[in-house]
């Protein structure tokens, strides 16, 4: 099923930031390596009535539309009055009974999808995708049960990666201690 059959897409907005704002301006740098939005952001936009139509809603899927990595993340609604910057396309699912936002984001982040988006992208120095390109993207939509299984497996994979990183750090510390002990004895 094409993305246009299950969602509509808006572009993020451009606005000048200020120090003491009322509206959060979500940018790509506000996400960590695990695609989680930082919880310590400060509002940097003045409230204006025309911004309301751009306010993010919990479950919106954000995708970076410019650059070498078209990272996708689900907006969790942590910040009430928030808008996405122009670096994002904002996907509003219209058929949530068919597709979980987390599944769509997971699918968009897959290597095969990232490669496809890269081949679809335009621009010589900075690759970019646009709304029209994204709307034509085919999205495989399994049952909700299978989507939940995929998401659980993806979560377990991320946990395994973290555990392996911790093991590598502990191994390195252990080996360094053995070497230090051997040198000092």
N, C-alpha and C positions, 0 to 999 in steps of 0.2 A: 504494500500500500504506500502511496506517495505521502510525504509529509504534509502536503497541502490538503490531503483528505482527512487529516486528524488534528490539524493545528492551523493557527494563523501566526504570522511573524511580523514583528515590528523592529525597527532599528532603535538602537540606543540613542541618546540625545547628547548634544554638545551644550555645555554651559560653563560659564566662568565660576570658579570656586571662590569661597570666602573663608575666613577663619572661624567665625561663629555662626554656622548655618542652622537650618531646621530640617533640611532634607539630606539624606545620605546619597552620595554619588558613587556608585559601585564601579570600580575599575578592575582591570585584569590583575593588577598587582595586589588586590585585596584578597586573592585566593591563595591558599597554600598548595603544596605539592599533592595533597590528597583531595584537591578540589573543594576544600571547605573554606567558606568565607570567614575572614578574621572577625572576632567578636569584640574588637576594641576600636572600631572605626568611629570617627567623629563626623557629624553632619557638616557638609561643606557647601551646600547650596541654600540660597534664600528661597523660602516658600513663595511660590507663585501659583495662582489658581490653574494656569495652563499646564503645570507639571503633573497635576493629579491624573490626567489620562495616561501618563507614562509611569505611574507608580507600579512597582513590581508587586506581584502577588505570590504567595507561597505556592510552590509547584511550578512556577515559570522555569523554563529551561533556558539558561544563558549559554551562548556559544560565541567564542572569540572569533570575529570575522576577519581579522587582519593579523598577519604574521606567519611564522613558520609552524605554529601549532594551533589548531582550531579547538582548543580546550573547551569542554562543555561541563556545566555544573548546574545543579538544581538549586534555585533560590529557596531558602528555607523560611523566609518571612521573619527572620530575627529582627531586622530593621523595618519598622512600620512604614515610614515615609522614605522610600528609596527609589532611585531611578538608575538605569544602566547607562554607562557612558557609550559613546559612539563606537567603541571597539567591539561592542556586543551586538548580536542579533538576539532578540527576546522571543522565545517560542512559547505561545499560549496554547496549551492542548485544549481542543474542543471536544475530544472524545475520550475523556478520562476513564470511561468504563472499558475502553479497549486497550489503553496504553498508560502505564505508570510513568510519571516524569523521570523517575530514577532509572527505569529501563531505557527510555529514550536517550538520556544523558550517557548511560553506560554504552549504548550502541554507538553514539556519536564519537565516543572516546576510543573505540576499538581501532587498532592499527589499520585494519582493512578499510574502515570508514575514513580514517584520517588520510590514508593514501588516496582514496577516491576524491575527497574534498580538495586535496592538494592538486590533483590532476584537473579538477573543475575550476580551480582558482584562476584569477586574473591578476595581472600586475607582474612587472619584471623584478623590481627590487623588493617590494613587500607584497607577498601573495595575499589575495583577499577573495572572500566569497561574498555573494550578495543574497538578498532575500529570494530572488527568482531562482537562483541555482539551488538553494537549500529546499525550496518548496517542491522541487522535482525529485529530490532524493527519495529513493525507495527504502522503506523501513520494514523489515520483517517483523510481524507482530504475532508472537505465539500467544497461547492462552495466558490468562493472569497467573495461573498456577505455575506455568513454566517461567514467566517473567520473574515471579518471586523466587523460584529456584535459581535462576541465572543470577539474580541480585545477591542471594545468600552465598552462592559459590564465589562471586566476585568479592564479597566482603571477607570470606574466609581466605581467599588468595591474598588480599591486602594484609590481613592479620599475619599470615605466614611470612610475608615479606618483612614485616616489622620484627617478627621473632628472629628471622634469619639475620637481620641487621644487628640485633642485640647480641646474638650468638657470635657474630663476626667480631664485634667490639670486645666481648668478653674473652674470646680466643686471643685476640691481639694483646690484651692486657695480661693474660696469663703467660703468653710466650715472652713478652717484654719482661715480666717479673722473673721468669726462669733465666733469661739472659742476664738480667741485672744480678741475680743471685749467683750465677756462674762466674761473673766477672769479679764480684766482691768476695768470693770465697776462695 
